[in-house]
Amino acid sequence: MWKCNCFSRCQGTLVVSDEIIDPFGITNGVNILEVSLRSDDIPLSIMPDGIGGITFVSNNALFPRYSNDNVFESFDSQTNTLYIRPDQNQSTATVNAFSSGGILSKAPTILDGLMALQFQNNAISGSLNFLGTNNENYSANLSGVLI
């Protein structure tokens, strides 16, 4: 399992672990790895708090909630890069959202976009660019080391 504090906008944690075997069946393919990116200011609810807050998990079981695969994944072995794209068919069941405004703003649900994570020795780097409800965008760069 990878775990790093590696968020450019606010403090957060990225966890990368083995795939979750869904007892209810998977409709969009088994994930290569499971990913959880959460900013530290997330309260117990699923809504991120504060400008730049985000919750993005490849499977709701990482939140923890019921198991629900939220993404499509591919892996490029030549560059050692994992590509993660939200499954639009799961947008109503996902916990994935980000905050682009203040306390009173409604956190947009992540509908589309791409996260790319590159692994090298004990380091990880990546970027994400997501589109949320109301056509709001969320972009960030990640870098960190295995802890």
C-alpha positions, 0 to 999 in steps of 0.5 A: 500500500502507498500512502503519501501526503502529497497535495499542492492545494491543501493538506491531503492524503493519497492512498493507493492499495490493492484492488477491492473484490466487490461481492456484488459484482463489478459492471465496469471492470476490476480496478488495477489498484484502488485510490483514495485522495482526501483533503484533511479538512473533510468532515464526517459527511461526504462533502469536502470542506473549504476551497480546494477540498476534495474526496475522490475514491476509486471505490466507495468502500474506501470512504468507508461505505458500501462497495461501489466501483466508481472508475475506469482504470488503465496502466501504462507499464512503460511509464509506470503510470496509472490512469483513472477516469470517473465512471459517469454511470456511477455519478449518482452513487459516488462520494466523489466531490470537490469544493470550489467555494466557501462553506455555503457552496454546494460541492460539485459531484465529479462527473468526468476527467482524468487522474494520472499517477506515476510511480518511481521507486519510493516517489509518486507524482501525478495530476488530476483534472476533473469536471463537476456538476455545473461545469465546474473544474478542479485541477491539481498536481500531486507529488510525494514519497511513500510513508 
